[in-house]
Amino acid sequence: MAILSDYQEEEQHHQSSSFSFNAILDPSNPLEFLESAFNFASQKSNLFKSDSAEKDIMVLVHSIKERTKKAAEKEQEEKQKEKDNKLVPNEGNGLDMENYSWGQSLQEITINVPVPQGTKSRLVLCDIKNKYLKVGLKGQVPIIDGELFKAVKVDDCIWSLEDEKAISILMSKREQCECWKSLLKGDPEINTQKVEPETSKLSDLDSETRSVVEKMMFDQRQKQLGRPTSDDMQKQQMMKQFMAQNPNMDFLGTKFT
């Protein structure tokens, strides 16, 4: 019983010696947060009374920097691995699958499904829904059957049987000017940075759509060259303006990302 009592007293003493710390972190000025934390630690502990305080803190900082560096490297490796696993699109900015091929423009998705020569239209099964597609021949296992990568405008979708040997499908994207990575969710994805919009048709677009497409093309070129995108450049400009308006703030070591 004495041992249990001593343990309880020690536990109660430990709990009474704990303090909570509340502060708000401003990402643009993290040193202010750290100063508050250090001030709190100096008031509630013997941290800064130790001769090794500076060394201990530097060891901690170094450890955190190493963890952050490794985490960033791992994230970059995963992104590169994901990028490497994506396929180069075909000439139609889509992909040639085993039993069919698909392509895309800014507004539409096109699909070509080969079928046995002499196939009649009455034998074709083509079910197009908002986010679902099923294509094949009646009484047989579907050639395409699954959830679409993005939604389509069902009323603007059509199909036809070409020369009794191929099903041709045209679907209108609901979210236009957005590249699909695959036809169906879960299918192999293409590298959308390799997609080449049809620049010759930009003049046919309205001003708002053309602006979106031109921005997309510019950002793709910048990414391929390892340069900042238009959004990155805008953030950098905003940060530079903020620095100019706050000349007394310490921006040493600040990175623009």
Salt bridges, closest charged atoms under 4 A:
GLU75 OE2 - LYS79 NZ 3.61
GLU82 OE2 - LYS86 NZ 3.79
GLU147 OE2 - LYS131 NZ 3.87
GLU147 OE2 - LYS185 NZ 3.39
GLU164 OE2 - LYS120 NZ 2.89
GLU175 OE1 - LYS150 NZ 3.95
GLU178 OE2 - LYS150 NZ 3.32
GLU189 OE1 - LYS86 NZ 3.92
GLU198 OE1 - LYS201 NZ 3.35
GLU214 OE2 - ARG210 NE 3.00
ASP219 OD2 - LYS215 NZ 3.19
ASP231 OD2 - LYS215 NZ 3.68
